[in-house]
Amino acid sequence: MISTAGKINAPAEFDPPEIVANRVETGEIPDSFMAEQRCASKRLIRARPICAHPKTASLIAGKDVDKPGSYQCTEP
């Protein structure tokens, strides 16, 4: 698990070894994975997708910026 330990105010926690293991075990390349931000009590504050290059996470109009389902990976 990678974490910035509260140094920035953005979703920045994710698990690269798990992502790599899933890639090796399934042979599938993920389109994206989730980065999360949690408070000191570990409650989820927000989550956002990190998209495979060259795509970027784009907010879907009218959706909540803190919900992971509010984003889609799109070409720049």
PyMOL commands that set and color helices and strands:
alter all, ss='L'
color gray80, all
select helices_A, chain A and resi 16-26+68-70
alter helices_A, ss='H'
color red, helices_A
select strands_A, chain A and resi 32-38+44-51+56-59+71-74
alter strands_A, ss='S'
color yellow, strands_A
deselect
rebuild
show_as cartoon
